[in-house]
């Protein structure tokens, strides 16, 4: 199964695609960012995000997706633009027929690092270790997206185990 993790943002939306096999072993397939030019109007940037994400889904054929929930930010303008990008991401995933799961940043950190207040550096190092990568995935948005996908894999594995017991 392929899981697409998404860290939404207007300037850069991180994505990470991870494949999991029948023995719950996983490996990364691809990661990167969908960047939008700062000189364009927000509507045009959101249109680019929608188009690029649709292309990514059609090319890599994930079966499930996980998206970071919006958390409170001090900069209201940034929070609004991230919220708009997140809305486009959710719509695009829904249009593609993908199941969408959402996790807040502390859930991701808790799952990946074992500590809900882990810093970005700790998360990056754990992503590198868990995916057996040579280097920390760059940029940060891509590393965060991989962490979101890993979080979903662990939550889904736990939920599947509970269902088998019930």
Secondary structure as UniProt FT lines:
FT   STRAND          2..7
FT   STRAND          12..20
FT   TURN            22..23
FT   STRAND          26..35
FT   TURN            38..39
FT   HELIX           42..60
FT   STRAND          64..68
FT   HELIX           76..95
FT   TURN            96..97
FT   STRAND          99..103
FT   HELIX           105..113
FT   TURN            116..117
FT   HELIX           120..130
FT   TURN            131..132
FT   HELIX           140..165
//
